[in-house]
Amino acid sequence: MVQKKNILHITNSNALSLYLISIAKLYDKDKYNLIIGCFDAPGPLNDELTKLNISNFNIPVTSNYQYLFRFLKLYRLLKKNKIDILHLHTFYPSLFGVLAGKLAKTKKIIVTRHHADYHILKNKKIHSFFDAWAANHCTSVIAVSEWTKKVMVEQEHVKETKIRVILNGIIPLALKETKNKDWIRKEFNISSDSLVFTCVSRLFPEKNLELVLQLVSLIKKENKNITLLICGDGLNGAYHKKLIGLCKTENIQENVLFLGFRNDVGDILKNSDAFLHPSLGESFGFAVLEAMSLGVPIFASNIPSVHEIAGKDIAYIFDPHSIADLYEKYKQWVNDPAAAKERIRKGIERYNDQFTFKKMISKYEEVYGF
């Protein structure tokens, strides 16, 4: 009988991560003993992992400087648990995890790069330097998209031979049979003749939500009823205030609802007429994939990650700097419902073929190499 390998995933937050919960549910129990830890105080992630009987721990960090000392605790945990594979996620766990793993002589140190050029665009030169350092000093890097790999190779000078592109997968969002189009209209007090569009997004400037507010304004000026639902936390107060101001300027306050965090995003998406994704940049774009898996028409910005997930034969792809282009794609959708249905069909087929979570995990195991 082959001895099971001990694998440890490390992240920076105790927030309820569907990504890590999915790993906890679907990892191969015959091959691995799984532990999940985070550089944060105990929270919702730990609670859910405990329910799943997954070993988990916390190394609370309240300031970035504490990582300099806390990584030594991670080193001791690596030695104590005889970890064979250390799988690191997000910036600080990747940086200090590589240091701890090297010190503990862990056999395999894997870094998943969930972001692409975020630190470069923000001119965070030190972060970009350490992104490259962690990638070049781990065993292997998993890039969540070809775009992420391109950024790493061309701008951070990471060795291309270290990088394996594995597109993210998702477990289908949980849906309740009782939540249908009648439910969504009653839940949010939407008239029966109104279009319902949904954005799933943090409220940050790079998400470019001004553009979809302009679209709502144009549709309203056609004397059509329109409601935009914006789901998402990670609130930037100044940007939220700016969006509210734009709603007032365009006289669409009654047409736009900021819902904050929702645990029923799947039901909201499924029962919306379309999904809007105007982001200026994404390393991957989970929300696009979620909408695609649910058979929802997608309007998405012309950025590399969207093309990798959906492509122009599935999504209505528009210039994120042009309301005219977005409006043109909207009219194309309205005027050709048969073509819209074909895009939906192709999207569901593509999800099932390439983006299930089991496929992603099986590719992870190839990188682990045991």
C-alpha positions in Angstrom: 0.0 0.0 0.0 1.3 3.4 -1.0 1.9 5.7 1.9 -0.2 8.8 1.9 1.5 12.2 1.5 0.9 15.1 3.9 -0.3 18.2 2.1 -0.7 21.6 3.6 -2.5 24.6 2.0 -1.8 28.0 3.4 -3.8 31.2 2.8 -4.0 34.6 4.4 -7.6 34.9 5.5 -10.2 33.0 7.5 -12.9 34.2 5.1 -15.2 31.5 3.8 -13.3 30.5 0.6 -15.3 28.3 -1.8 -12.1 27.5 -3.5 -10.5 26.0 -0.3 -13.8 24.4 0.8 -14.0 22.7 -2.6 -10.5 21.4 -2.2 -11.5 20.1 1.2 -14.4 18.2 -0.3 -12.8 16.8 -3.4 -9.2 16.0 -2.6 -8.1 12.3 -3.0 -8.4 10.9 0.5 -6.6 7.7 -0.6 -3.5 9.7 -1.6 -3.3 12.6 0.8 -3.7 13.7 4.4 -5.0 17.3 4.1 -4.3 20.2 6.4 -5.4 23.8 5.7 -4.0 26.8 7.6 -4.3 30.6 7.5 -2.4 33.6 8.7 -5.5 34.9 10.5 -7.5 34.5 13.7 -10.1 31.6 13.7 -13.2 32.4 11.7 -15.8 31.1 9.2 -13.2 29.1 7.1 -12.1 27.1 10.2 -15.7 26.4 11.2 -16.6 25.0 7.8 -13.3 22.9 7.6 -14.0 21.5 11.1 -17.5 20.4 9.9 -15.8 18.6 7.1 -13.3 16.9 9.5 -10.4 18.7 7.8 -7.4 19.4 10.1 -6.9 23.2 10.2 -4.9 25.8 12.2 -4.4 29.5 12.5 -1.3 31.7 12.8 -2.8 35.1 13.6 -1.1 38.1 12.0 -2.4 41.6 12.7 0.3 43.5 10.8 2.5 42.7 7.8 5.7 43.0 10.0 4.5 40.1 12.1 5.0 37.7 9.2 8.8 38.1 9.9 8.3 36.2 13.1 5.2 34.1 12.5 6.7 32.2 9.6 8.9 30.5 12.2 5.8 29.0 13.7 4.9 27.7 10.2 8.4 26.2 10.0 7.8 24.3 13.2 4.4 23.1 12.0 5.9 21.9 8.7 8.5 19.8 10.7 6.0 18.5 13.3 3.4 17.4 10.7 6.1 16.0 8.3 4.6 17.9 5.4 5.5 16.6 2.0 3.7 19.2 -0.1 3.3 22.9 0.9 0.8 24.6 -1.4 0.7 28.4 -0.9 -1.9 31.0 -1.9 -1.9 34.8 -2.0 1.1 37.1 -1.6 2.3 37.0 2.1 1.7 33.2 2.6 3.6 32.6 -0.7 6.6 34.8 0.3 7.0 33.6 3.9 5.7 30.1 3.1 8.6 29.6 0.6 11.0 30.8 3.3 9.6 28.4 5.9 9.4 25.5 3.4 13.0 26.0 2.4 14.1 26.1 6.0 12.1 23.0 6.8 13.4 21.2 3.7 9.9 20.5 2.5 10.0 18.2 -0.5 7.5 20.2 -2.7 6.7 23.9 -2.4 3.9 24.9 -4.8 2.8 28.5 -5.3 -0.5 29.3 -7.0 -0.5 32.8 -8.5 -4.1 34.0 -8.2 -3.3 37.5 -9.4 -1.6 38.6 -12.6 -0.4 42.2 -13.0 -2.2 43.7 -10.0 1.0 44.8 -8.2 2.6 46.1 -11.4 -0.5 48.2 -12.2 -0.5 49.6 -8.6 3.2 50.4 -9.0 4.0 48.2 -6.0 7.6 47.5 -7.0 8.6 45.7 -3.8 5.6 43.4 -4.0 6.4 42.7 -7.7 10.0 41.9 -6.7 8.9 39.4 -4.0 6.2 37.9 -6.3 9.1 37.0 -8.7 11.3 35.8 -5.8 8.7 33.4 -4.4 8.0 32.1 -7.9 11.6 31.5 -8.7 12.4 29.8 -5.3 9.5 27.4 -5.0 9.4 24.0 -6.7 6.6 24.9 -9.1 4.2 27.7 -9.8 0.6 27.2 -10.8 -0.7 30.2 -12.9 -4.5 30.5 -13.0 -4.4 31.7 -16.6 -2.2 32.1 -19.6 -2.3 35.9 -19.0 -0.9 35.4 -15.5 1.9 33.3 -16.9 2.7 35.9 -19.6 3.0 38.6 -16.9 5.2 36.4 -14.8 7.6 35.5 -17.6 7.7 38.9 -19.4 7.5 41.4 -16.6 8.7 39.5 -13.5 11.3 37.3 -15.3 10.1 34.1 -13.7 11.6 31.0 -15.3 9.0 29.7 -17.8 9.9 26.1 -17.0 8.6 26.6 -13.5 5.1 27.6 -14.5 2.2 25.3 -15.2 -1.1 27.0 -16.3 -4.1 25.4 -14.6 -7.3 27.2 -15.2 -9.5 27.5 -12.1 -12.5 25.2 -11.7 -15.6 25.7 -9.7 -18.2 23.5 -8.1 -21.6 24.5 -9.4 -23.2 27.2 -7.2 -25.9 25.8 -4.9 -29.3 26.7 -6.1 -32.7 26.5 -4.4 -35.6 25.2 -6.5 -37.9 27.7 -4.8 -35.9 30.6 -6.1 -37.1 31.5 -9.6 -37.8 34.6 -11.6 -40.8 35.3 -9.5 -38.7 35.1 -6.4 -36.1 37.5 -7.6 -38.7 40.1 -8.5 -40.4 39.8 -5.2 -37.2 39.7 -3.2 -36.0 43.0 -4.6 -39.3 44.6 -5.5 -38.7 44.5 -9.2 -41.6 45.0 -11.7 -42.6 42.1 -13.8 -41.7 43.9 -17.1 -38.2 44.9 -16.0 -34.9 43.6 -17.3 -32.7 42.3 -14.5 -29.0 42.6 -14.9 -26.5 41.5 -12.3 -22.9 42.4 -11.5 -20.8 40.3 -9.0 -18.0 42.5 -8.0 -16.0 44.1 -5.2 -16.6 47.9 -5.1 -13.2 49.0 -6.2 -12.2 51.4 -9.0 -10.6 48.7 -11.2 -14.0 47.0 -11.4 -15.1 49.9 -13.7 -18.8 49.8 -12.5 -19.4 53.3 -13.9 -19.7 51.8 -17.3 -22.7 49.5 -16.4 -24.4 52.4 -14.6 -24.2 54.3 -17.9 -25.7 51.4 -19.7 -28.6 51.4 -17.2 -29.1 55.1 -17.9 -29.2 54.5 -21.7 -31.7 51.7 -21.4 -33.9 53.8 -19.1 -33.9 56.6 -21.6 -35.4 54.1 -24.1 -38.4 54.1 -21.7 -37.6 50.5 -20.7 -37.7 49.2 -17.2 -34.3 48.1 -16.0 -32.9 46.9 -12.6 -29.2 46.4 -11.9 -28.2 44.2 -8.9 -24.6 44.7 -7.7 -23.5 41.8 -5.4 -20.2 41.9 -3.6 -18.3 43.0 -0.5 -14.8 44.3 -0.2 -16.2 47.8 0.0 -14.1 50.9 -1.0 -16.1 53.6 0.7 -14.9 56.5 -1.6 -15.7 54.5 -4.7 -19.1 53.4 -3.4 -19.9 57.1 -2.8 -18.8 57.9 -6.3 -21.1 55.3 -7.8 -24.0 56.5 -5.7 -23.3 60.0 -6.9 -23.3 58.8 -10.5 -26.7 57.1 -10.0 -28.1 60.4 -8.8 -26.6 62.3 -11.7 -28.1 59.8 -14.2 -31.4 59.6 -12.3 -31.1 55.9 -11.9 -31.2 55.6 -8.0 -34.3 53.5 -8.2 -32.8 51.2 -10.8 -29.6 50.2 -9.1 -29.4 48.1 -5.9 -26.1 47.6 -4.0 -26.7 44.3 -2.2 -23.4 43.8 -0.5 -22.4 40.2 0.3 -25.0 37.5 -0.6 -24.9 33.8 0.1 -27.4 33.2 -2.7 -25.4 34.7 -5.6 -26.1 31.5 -7.7 -29.9 32.0 -7.4 -29.6 35.7 -8.2 -27.4 35.0 -11.3 -29.6 32.1 -12.5 -32.7 34.3 -12.4 -31.2 37.4 -14.0 -31.6 38.3 -17.6 -27.9 38.9 -18.1 -24.6 39.1 -16.2 -22.3 42.2 -16.6 -18.5 42.2 -16.1 -16.9 45.5 -16.9 -13.6 45.0 -15.1 -10.4 46.6 -16.4 -8.3 43.6 -15.4 -8.6 40.2 -13.8 -6.1 37.3 -13.4 -9.0 34.9 -13.9 -12.5 36.0 -13.3 -14.5 33.5 -11.2 -17.8 35.5 -11.7 -17.7 35.0 -15.4 -17.2 31.3 -15.0 -20.0 31.1 -12.5 -22.4 32.9 -14.9 -21.3 30.7 -17.8 -21.9 27.5 -15.8 -25.4 28.7 -15.0 -26.4 29.5 -18.6 -26.7 33.2 -18.1 -26.0 35.6 -21.0 -22.6 37.3 -20.4 -21.4 40.8 -21.2 -17.7 41.0 -20.4 -14.8 43.4 -21.0 -12.2 42.7 -23.6 -9.4 41.5 -21.3 -7.2 38.4 -21.6 -8.7 36.4 -18.8 -12.3 36.7 -20.2 -11.1 35.3 -23.5 -9.5 32.3 -21.7 -12.8 31.5 -19.9 -15.5 32.3 -22.4 -14.3 33.8 -25.6 -16.1 35.9 -28.1 -18.4 33.1 -29.3 -19.9 32.8 -25.7 -19.6 36.2 -24.1 -20.6 39.5 -25.7 -17.2 41.1 -25.4 -16.9 44.9 -25.3 -14.3 47.6 -24.9 -14.3 48.4 -21.2 -13.6 52.1 -22.0 -16.5 52.5 -24.4 -20.1 52.8 -23.4 -21.0 52.9 -27.1 -19.5 49.4 -27.6 -21.2 48.0 -24.6 -24.5 49.5 -25.8 -24.0 48.0 -29.2 -23.5 44.5 -27.7 -26.6 45.0 -25.6 -28.6 45.8 -28.8 -27.1 42.7 -30.5 -28.3 40.5 -27.6 -31.8 42.1 -27.7 -32.2 41.7 -31.5 -31.0 38.1 -31.9 -32.4 35.8 -29.2 -31.6 32.7 -31.2 -27.9 33.6 -31.3 -28.0 34.4 -27.6 -29.3 30.9 -26.8 -26.5 29.4 -28.9 -24.0 31.3 -26.8 -25.5 29.9 -23.7 -25.4 26.4 -25.0 -21.7 26.7 -25.9 -20.9 28.2 -22.5 -22.4 25.3 -20.5 -20.6 22.9 -22.8 -17.3 24.6 -22.3 -17.7 24.7 -18.5 -18.4 21.0 -18.3 -15.5 20.2 -20.6 -12.8 22.4 -19.1 -13.8 24.0 -15.8 -15.0 21.5 -13.3 -13.3 21.5 -10.0 -12.4 17.8 -10.2 -10.5 18.5 -13.4 -8.6 21.3 -11.7 -7.6 19.1 -8.7 -6.5 16.2 -10.9 -4.1 18.7 -12.7 -2.9 19.9 -9.3 -1.9 16.3 -8.5 0.1 16.1 -11.7 2.1 19.1 -10.4 2.6 17.4 -7.0 4.2 14.6 -8.9 3.7 11.8 -6.3 
